[in-house]
Amino acid sequence: MEAPLYSPKVVHDLLERYGMRPTKAFGQNFLIDGNILRMIVQAGEPAGTVFEVGPGLGVLTRELAASGLKVITLEKDERLRPVLEETLAGLENVQVVWGDALEYPWQDVPEGSVLIANLPYYISTAILTRIFESGRFKRATFLVQKEVAQRLVAPPGTDQYGFLSALTALHGKARIVKDVPKGAFYPAPDVTSSVVRVDLSGQKPPRSLLRLLEAGLAHRRKTLRNNLQSAGYPVQKIDEVLAALGISPTIRAEALSYAHWQGLHEALA
């Protein structure tokens, strides 16, 4: 019986055959645990058009293709062309797009699309921001560093809460599905990873609200008032709005509820 593509030996032999080494610059840590692989696909519930970012050797891509749905996978590392030509051969429902996923027109993808991916760590936050703000996806399931996962699900007032937490909550509801040990990857990363699923509402919050959140949460050690002032909001207006909403001028932004953010936005718009 032929060894599966996620077998450590098969992964090692593939890389050797093509004279490749995983590159930290591209965040390349390849999955070598079949149970984790299947769990990601199951948690992601493939539907509509399935998008993947950073297919690597095509391990997860092949599992996604088994759903029979159209799979569009984006890869930046041109060295992987011959590898993916081999590992994805005959999969007519898979389209490989070569280029930078940060420059992909996410706003133009089919409505109701799904993201399922082992995201390259170095672009995970930037990619998720684009996915959420596109308004085209109904859910996203992905592997990220555990630290990023904790920020995605953090509620206001916690140590992990920040702009990414607020951004995620505005667009949907996130939950950590499972932590994944370092040994599930080759090469093993320096940190534990987590599988996260975000069910998205499809709504697009106003850009002015996103700018307010980004400004208010820019520096954790500063007060909300100082952050907003640094971002160019008139200090007199800030003081008037905080007083009207019953918010202390010394409060830090991470302590604010979403209702407070909405009130600030309406008053400062």
C-alpha positions in Angstrom: 0.0 0.0 0.0 1.4 3.4 -1.0 2.3 5.7 1.9 0.0 8.8 2.3 1.4 12.2 1.2 1.5 13.4 4.8 3.8 10.5 5.8 7.1 12.0 7.2 9.1 9.8 4.9 7.1 10.8 1.8 7.5 14.5 2.8 11.2 14.1 3.3 11.7 12.2 0.0 9.7 14.8 -1.9 11.8 17.6 -0.6 15.0 15.6 -1.3 13.9 14.8 -4.8 13.3 18.4 -5.7 16.3 19.7 -3.8 14.2 21.8 -1.5 14.4 22.9 2.1 11.4 24.4 4.0 11.9 28.2 4.1 11.2 30.2 7.3 10.7 33.3 5.2 7.5 31.6 3.7 6.4 30.1 7.1 6.8 26.6 5.7 5.9 23.9 8.2 4.3 21.0 6.5 1.6 18.9 8.2 2.6 15.3 8.7 -0.3 14.1 10.9 -3.2 12.6 9.1 -5.6 12.8 12.0 -5.0 16.6 12.3 -5.4 16.9 8.6 -8.8 15.2 8.5 -9.9 17.1 11.6 -9.2 20.5 9.9 -11.3 19.5 6.9 -14.1 18.2 9.0 -14.1 21.3 11.2 -14.1 23.5 8.1 -17.1 21.8 6.4 -16.1 22.4 2.7 -18.8 24.2 0.8 -19.2 26.5 -2.2 -15.8 27.4 -3.5 -13.0 26.4 -1.1 -9.9 28.6 -0.8 -6.6 27.6 0.6 -3.5 29.8 1.3 -0.1 28.2 1.3 -0.6 24.7 0.1 3.0 23.7 0.5 3.3 20.2 -0.8 -0.4 19.9 -1.5 -1.2 17.6 1.5 -4.3 19.6 2.7 -5.2 20.5 -0.9 -5.7 16.8 -1.7 -7.9 16.3 1.3 -10.0 19.3 0.2 -10.2 18.1 -3.4 -11.7 14.8 -2.1 -14.9 16.8 -1.3 -15.5 17.2 -5.1 -15.8 21.0 -4.7 -13.8 23.5 -6.6 -10.6 24.3 -4.7 -8.5 27.4 -5.4 -5.1 27.3 -3.6 -2.7 30.3 -3.6 1.0 29.7 -3.4 3.8 32.3 -3.6 6.9 30.0 -3.6 7.7 29.2 -7.2 10.1 26.5 -6.2 7.0 24.4 -5.4 5.7 24.3 -9.0 7.1 20.9 -9.9 6.1 19.5 -6.5 2.5 20.5 -6.8 2.4 19.4 -10.5 3.2 15.9 -9.1 1.1 15.8 -6.0 -2.0 17.4 -7.5 -1.8 15.6 -10.8 -5.2 14.5 -12.1 -7.2 16.7 -9.6 -9.4 18.6 -12.1 -11.3 20.5 -9.4 -8.1 22.1 -8.1 -6.7 25.4 -9.4 -3.3 26.6 -8.3 -2.9 30.4 -8.3 0.7 31.5 -8.2 1.4 34.8 -6.5 1.1 36.8 -3.3 -2.1 36.0 -1.4 -2.0 39.5 0.1 -2.6 40.9 -3.4 -5.4 38.5 -4.4 -8.8 40.2 -5.1 -10.6 38.7 -2.2 -13.5 41.1 -2.7 -14.3 39.3 -6.0 -14.5 35.7 -4.8 -17.9 33.9 -5.0 -20.2 34.8 -2.2 -20.5 32.0 0.4 -16.9 30.8 -0.1 -15.0 28.9 2.6 -11.4 29.2 3.6 -9.6 26.1 4.9 -5.9 26.5 5.3 -2.6 25.9 7.2 -1.8 29.6 7.1 1.8 30.7 6.8 2.4 32.3 10.2 4.1 35.4 8.9 1.0 36.6 7.0 -1.8 35.0 9.0 -3.2 38.2 10.6 -3.0 40.2 7.3 -4.7 37.4 5.3 -7.5 37.0 7.9 -8.1 40.8 7.9 -8.6 40.6 4.1 -10.8 37.5 4.3 -13.1 39.1 7.0 -13.3 42.5 5.3 -14.2 41.0 1.9 -17.7 40.0 3.2 -17.6 37.1 0.7 -16.9 34.2 3.1 -19.3 32.3 5.3 -16.6 30.7 7.4 -12.8 30.3 7.7 -11.0 27.4 9.4 -7.3 27.5 9.7 -4.1 26.7 11.6 -2.3 29.6 13.2 0.1 30.1 16.1 -1.7 29.5 19.5 -0.9 33.0 20.5 -2.8 34.4 17.4 -5.7 32.0 18.1 -6.0 33.3 21.6 -6.2 36.8 20.3 -8.8 35.9 17.8 -11.2 34.6 20.5 -10.3 37.0 23.4 -13.2 39.0 24.9 -12.8 42.7 26.0 -10.9 43.2 29.2 -8.5 40.2 28.8 -4.8 40.4 28.3 -5.0 38.9 24.8 -7.7 41.3 23.6 -6.7 43.7 20.8 -7.5 45.0 17.3 -7.6 41.4 15.9 -10.1 40.3 18.6 -12.4 43.3 17.9 -12.1 42.8 14.2 -13.1 39.2 14.4 -16.0 39.8 16.8 -17.3 42.5 14.4 -17.4 40.0 11.5 -18.4 36.8 13.2 -17.8 34.3 16.0 -14.5 32.5 16.6 -13.7 29.4 18.5 -10.6 27.3 19.0 -11.3 23.8 17.8 -8.1 22.1 18.9 -4.4 22.8 19.9 -1.9 21.1 17.7 1.5 20.0 19.0 4.8 20.9 17.3 5.4 17.3 16.3 2.5 17.4 13.8 4.7 19.4 11.4 7.9 19.0 9.5 10.0 20.8 10.3 8.6 21.3 13.8 7.8 25.0 14.5 9.0 26.8 17.7 5.5 27.2 19.0 2.2 25.3 19.5 -0.5 25.8 16.9 -4.2 25.9 17.1 -7.1 25.1 14.7 -9.6 28.0 14.7 -13.0 28.2 13.1 -14.6 31.6 12.5 -18.3 31.6 11.4 -18.7 34.9 9.5 -21.9 37.0 9.3 -21.1 38.4 5.8 -21.7 41.9 7.0 -19.2 44.6 6.3 -18.8 47.1 9.2 -18.1 50.7 8.1 -14.5 51.6 7.4 -14.8 54.5 9.8 -15.6 52.0 12.7 -12.6 49.8 11.8 -10.4 52.9 11.7 -11.7 53.9 15.1 -10.9 50.4 16.5 -7.5 50.4 15.1 -6.7 53.9 16.5 -8.1 53.2 19.9 -6.3 49.9 20.3 -3.0 51.0 18.7 -1.0 51.2 21.9 -2.0 49.0 24.8 -0.2 51.0 27.5 -1.9 54.3 26.5 -5.4 55.4 27.5 -8.2 55.3 24.9 -8.2 59.1 25.0 -4.5 59.4 24.2 -4.7 56.8 21.4 -7.6 58.6 19.8 -5.9 62.0 20.2 -2.7 60.6 18.6 -4.8 59.3 15.7 -6.0 62.8 15.0 -9.4 62.9 16.6 -10.1 66.4 18.2 -9.4 66.2 21.9 -12.3 68.4 22.8 -14.7 66.2 20.9 -13.2 63.1 22.5 -13.7 64.5 26.0 -17.3 65.5 25.2 -18.1 62.0 23.8 -16.5 60.1 26.7 -18.4 62.2 29.2 -21.7 61.7 27.4 -21.2 57.9 27.3 -20.1 57.8 30.9 -16.6 56.5 30.0 -13.7 57.4 32.2 -11.0 59.5 30.4 -8.4 57.2 31.9 -9.8 53.9 30.5 -7.8 51.7 28.3 -9.4 50.7 25.0 -9.2 46.9 25.7 -11.7 47.4 28.5 -14.4 48.8 26.3 -17.5 46.7 25.4 -18.7 46.5 21.8 -21.7 48.6 22.7 -19.2 51.4 23.8 -17.4 51.1 20.5 -20.6 51.5 18.6 -21.5 54.6 20.7 -18.1 56.1 20.2 -18.3 55.5 16.5 -21.8 57.2 16.2 -20.6 60.2 18.2 -17.2 60.6 16.5 -18.2 59.8 12.9 
